Amino acid sequence: MGKFINPFTDVGFKRIFGQEFSKPLLLDFLNNLLKGERHITDLQLLDKEQAAEYDGDRSPIYDVYCKTDTGEEIIVEMQNRNQPHFKERTLYYASESIVRQGERGTVWDYGIKAVYLVAFTNFWMEGEEAFRTDVGLTNLKTGEMFCDKLRLIYLQLPCFEKEADDCKDDFERWIYVLKNMDTLNRMPWAAQNAVFQRLAEIAEVSAMTKDERIKYDHALKVYRDTLNTYNGALQDGLQQGLEQGIQQGIQQGIQQGRAEGIQQGIQQGRTEGIQQGLAEGIQQEKMETIRRLQVMGLPAEQISLAVGLSVDEVKKLL
């Protein structure tokens, strides 16, 4: 176990990216994530729990929710285990942020600001094989951007397998640190990069106050229990699937064996019947030949030569 917090815990993730004192870290990470596309100069952290607008409103609670200096809204989520409709949930979260930009009671021309959702997943997403998946609104025929107001970015941490020496830029260094932080005894690149030096200061477990440590320890227990429950359910599902597969295979083998046995029996019966019929036909023909030769007055010795039987066999048939 390393000296730094586990960023996959609720407390750990929000300590790194969701606090006012850690805002420079979030800003640096997002700029590296969107490098070559846009540059954010400042961020405002927003309330992660959105106020209900009506009774029964299923308002989302975000891990990190912020707004850029030019008005774009960015949601950053950490998801440790797969769940039904995960992609739909992220789409719902992003859509909620778009809908809440609507102005009521005034003339409004639907001039919304772009919404970005960045989802770290600590599992393999179904149907996705790449570490990074970028989703936007495009024209299906031309492949060109249709509208730039919705952007979903998924980062599958299990797909990232680079070691520290293999990381080529700060974005990859960020991913390496986040994936391995709770096992590190020193923060790599801290001596060369002030951002990673600040990350080391914020993420060190010993830097927490007593109350922060209590909350973190509880969050770490919840994380471990959740992961164990998920892995246990996954293992049970695999075992059950294996047992069902074996049973189904045995049943199919029995049925196939029966079918093949019946078919083989039919084929063998046909073959034996044909052979028996031929033998009986040949035997009948020999008997008739023997009788005709006998009527002609030939002795048994000559008849045996004519039909290819011994004298004793000819006498038995007479």
C-alpha positions in Angstrom: 0.0 0.0 0.0 1.4 3.4 -1.0 1.5 6.8 0.8 -1.2 8.4 -1.4 -5.0 8.3 -1.4 -7.0 6.0 -3.6 -8.5 8.2 -6.3 -11.2 5.6 -7.0 -12.9 6.4 -3.7 -15.5 9.1 -3.5 -13.5 11.1 -1.0 -10.2 10.6 -2.9 -11.5 11.6 -6.3 -13.2 14.7 -5.0 -10.2 15.7 -3.0 -8.0 15.6 -6.1 -10.5 17.3 -8.5 -13.4 18.7 -6.6 -12.0 21.1 -4.0 -11.3 24.8 -4.4 -7.6 24.2 -3.4 -7.3 21.4 -6.0 -8.9 23.5 -8.9 -5.5 24.0 -10.6 -5.2 20.2 -10.8 -8.5 19.9 -12.5 -7.7 22.7 -14.9 -4.4 21.1 -15.9 -6.0 17.7 -16.4 -8.8 19.1 -18.6 -6.5 21.1 -20.7 -4.3 18.0 -21.3 -7.4 16.0 -22.1 -8.6 18.6 -24.6 -5.2 19.6 -25.9 -5.2 20.8 -29.5 -9.0 21.3 -29.3 -9.4 24.1 -26.8 -7.7 25.7 -23.8 -9.5 26.6 -20.5 -8.1 29.6 -18.6 -10.3 29.4 -15.5 -12.9 27.2 -13.8 -15.7 27.7 -11.4 -16.7 24.8 -9.3 -20.5 24.4 -9.2 -22.8 22.7 -6.7 -22.5 19.0 -7.4 -26.1 18.3 -6.2 -28.6 20.0 -8.5 -31.6 21.5 -6.8 -34.9 19.8 -7.6 -37.1 21.9 -10.0 -40.3 20.0 -9.2 -41.7 17.2 -7.0 -40.2 13.9 -8.2 -37.4 15.5 -10.1 -34.6 12.9 -10.5 -31.8 15.5 -10.2 -28.4 14.1 -10.7 -25.5 14.3 -8.2 -22.2 14.8 -9.9 -18.8 13.8 -8.7 -17.3 17.1 -10.0 -19.3 19.8 -11.8 -17.7 23.0 -13.1 -18.0 25.8 -15.6 -15.3 27.3 -17.7 -14.6 31.0 -18.0 -16.5 31.0 -21.3 -19.6 29.3 -20.0 -19.2 25.7 -21.0 -20.2 23.2 -18.3 -18.0 20.1 -17.5 -19.1 17.1 -15.6 -16.4 14.7 -14.4 -17.4 11.3 -13.1 -15.6 8.2 -11.6 -17.5 4.9 -12.0 -16.0 1.9 -10.3 -18.3 -0.9 -11.5 -20.5 -1.5 -14.5 -24.2 -1.0 -14.2 -27.2 -1.4 -16.5 -27.7 1.5 -18.9 -24.4 3.2 -17.8 -24.1 5.0 -21.2 -27.7 6.1 -21.0 -27.0 7.5 -17.4 -24.1 9.6 -18.6 -26.2 10.9 -21.5 -29.0 11.8 -19.0 -26.5 13.7 -16.9 -25.2 15.7 -19.8 -28.7 16.3 -21.1 -29.8 17.6 -17.7 -27.1 20.2 -17.7 -28.3 21.3 -21.2 -32.0 21.5 -20.1 -31.2 23.4 -16.9 -29.7 26.2 -19.1 -33.2 27.1 -20.3 -34.5 30.5 -19.2 -38.0 30.6 -18.0 -40.4 33.5 -18.1 -38.3 35.4 -20.7 -37.8 35.4 -24.4 -35.0 32.9 -25.0 -33.5 31.8 -28.3 -32.0 28.4 -27.1 -28.5 29.8 -27.1 -27.0 27.0 -24.9 -23.4 26.5 -24.0 -21.6 23.3 -24.7 -21.7 20.5 -22.1 -18.8 18.1 -21.6 -19.0 14.9 -19.7 -15.8 13.0 -18.8 -16.3 9.6 -17.3 -13.5 7.5 -15.8 -14.5 3.9 -15.7 -12.7 1.3 -13.6 -14.1 -1.5 -15.7 -14.4 -2.6 -19.3 -17.4 -1.0 -21.0 -19.5 -3.3 -23.1 -18.8 -2.9 -26.8 -15.8 -0.5 -26.3 -12.2 -1.7 -26.6 -10.2 1.5 -26.7 -8.9 3.4 -23.7 -10.5 6.6 -24.8 -13.8 7.0 -26.6 -15.0 10.4 -27.8 -18.7 10.8 -28.6 -20.3 13.8 -30.3 -23.2 14.8 -32.5 -22.2 14.1 -36.1 -23.8 13.9 -39.5 -24.0 10.1 -40.1 -23.8 10.6 -43.9 -20.8 12.9 -44.0 -19.1 12.2 -40.6 -18.8 15.9 -40.0 -19.8 17.6 -36.8 -23.5 18.4 -36.7 -23.5 20.3 -33.4 -20.7 20.9 -30.9 -22.9 21.5 -27.8 -22.7 17.9 -26.4 -19.5 15.9 -25.9 -19.0 12.7 -24.0 -15.5 11.3 -23.3 -15.0 7.9 -21.7 -11.6 6.8 -20.3 -11.4 3.1 -19.6 -8.6 2.8 -17.0 -8.2 -1.0 -17.3 -7.3 -0.5 -21.0 -4.4 1.8 -20.1 -1.3 -0.5 -19.6 1.6 1.9 -20.0 4.4 2.1 -17.4 5.8 5.4 -16.2 8.7 5.4 -18.6 6.3 4.8 -21.5 4.2 7.9 -21.0 4.8 10.4 -23.7 2.9 13.5 -22.5 1.2 15.0 -19.4 -2.2 13.5 -20.2 -0.7 9.9 -20.2 1.2 10.8 -17.0 -2.1 11.9 -15.4 -3.7 8.6 -16.3 -0.8 6.6 -15.1 -0.8 8.4 -11.7 -4.5 8.1 -11.2 -4.5 4.4 -12.0 -1.5 3.6 -9.8 -1.6 6.3 -7.1 -2.6 4.2 -4.1 0.4 1.9 -4.7 3.0 4.7 -5.2 5.5 5.6 -2.5 6.6 8.7 -4.4 5.0 10.9 -7.0 6.7 10.5 -10.4 7.5 13.7 -12.3 7.0 15.8 -9.2 10.5 17.2 -9.4 10.0 18.4 -13.0 6.3 19.5 -13.0 4.8 21.8 -10.3 1.3 20.2 -11.0 2.5 16.8 -9.9 4.3 18.3 -7.0 1.0 19.9 -5.9 -0.8 16.6 -6.5 1.6 14.8 -4.2 1.0 17.4 -1.5 -2.8 17.1 -1.8 -3.0 13.3 -2.3 -0.7 12.3 0.6 -2.7 10.4 3.2 -0.6 11.9 6.0 -1.6 15.4 4.9 -5.2 14.8 5.9 -6.8 16.2 9.0 -8.2 13.7 11.5 -11.8 14.3 10.3 -10.7 14.0 6.6 -8.9 10.8 7.4 -12.0 9.3 9.1 -14.1 10.2 6.0 -11.5 8.8 3.7 -11.2 5.5 5.6 -14.9 5.1 5.5 -14.9 5.8 1.7 -12.1 3.3 1.2 -14.1 0.6 3.0 -17.1 1.4 0.9 -14.9 1.2 -2.3 -13.4 -2.1 -1.3 -16.8 -3.6 -0.2 -18.3 -2.5 -3.5 -15.5 -3.9 -5.5 -15.6 -7.2 -3.6 -19.3 -7.5 -4.0 -19.1 -6.7 -7.7 -16.2 -9.2 -8.3 -18.0 -11.8 -6.2 -21.2 -11.4 -8.3 -19.2 -11.5 -11.5 -17.4 -14.7 -10.3 -20.7 -16.3 -9.3 -22.2 -15.3 -12.7 -19.2 -16.9 -14.5 -19.4 -20.0 -12.5 -23.1 -20.3 -13.0 -22.7 -19.7 -16.7 -20.0 -22.4 -16.8 -22.1 -24.9 -15.0 -25.1 -24.2 -17.3 -22.8 -24.5 -20.3 -21.5 -27.8 -19.2 -25.0 -29.1 -18.4 -26.3 -27.8 -21.8 -23.3 -29.4 -23.5 -24.0 -32.8 -21.9 -27.7 -32.6 -22.8 -26.9 -31.7 -26.4 -24.3 -34.5 -26.5 -26.8 -37.0 -25.3 -29.4 -35.9 -27.8 -26.9 -35.8 -30.6 -25.6 -39.2 -29.5 -29.1 -40.6 -29.6 -29.8 -39.1 -33.0 -26.5 -40.4 -34.4 -27.1 -43.8 -32.8 -30.5 -44.1 -34.4 -29.1 -43.0 -37.7 -26.2 -45.4 -37.4 -28.6 -48.2 -36.5 -30.8 -47.5 -39.5 -27.8 -47.4 -41.8 -26.4 -50.6 -40.3 -29.8 -52.3 -40.5 -30.0 -51.4 -44.2 -26.5 -52.7 -44.8 -27.1 -56.0 -43.0 -30.5 -56.4 -44.6 -29.0 -55.9 -48.1 -26.2 -58.4 -47.3 -28.7 -60.9 -45.8 -31.0 -60.5 -48.8 -28.1 -61.1 -51.2 -27.0 -64.1 -49.3 -30.5 -65.6 -49.2 -31.0 -64.8 -52.9 -27.7 -66.6 -53.8 -28.7 -69.6 -51.5 -32.1 -69.8 -53.2 -30.5 -69.7 -56.6 -28.1 -72.5 -55.7 -31.0 -74.7 -54.4 -32.9 -74.2 -57.7 -29.8 -75.0 -59.7 -29.2 -78.1 -57.6 -32.8 -79.3 -58.2 -32.6 -78.8 -61.9 -29.3 -80.7 -62.1 -30.8 -83.5 -60.0 -33.7 -83.8 -62.4 -31.2 -84.1 -65.2 -29.9 -87.2 -63.4 -26.4 -85.8 -62.5 -24.8 -87.4 -59.4 -24.1 -85.3 -56.3 -20.3 -85.2 -57.1 -20.9 -83.4 -60.4 -23.6 -81.1 -58.9 -21.1 -80.0 -56.2 -18.6 -79.0 -58.9 -21.3 -77.0 -60.8 -22.6 -75.0 -57.8 -19.3 -74.6 -55.8 -20.5 -76.6 -52.8 -19.1 -79.6 -51.1 -20.8 -83.0 -51.8 -22.1 -83.0 -48.2 -23.6 -79.5 -48.6 -25.3 -80.6 -51.8 -26.8 -83.7 -50.2 -28.2 -81.6 -47.3 -30.0 -79.4 -49.8 -31.4 -82.3 -51.8 
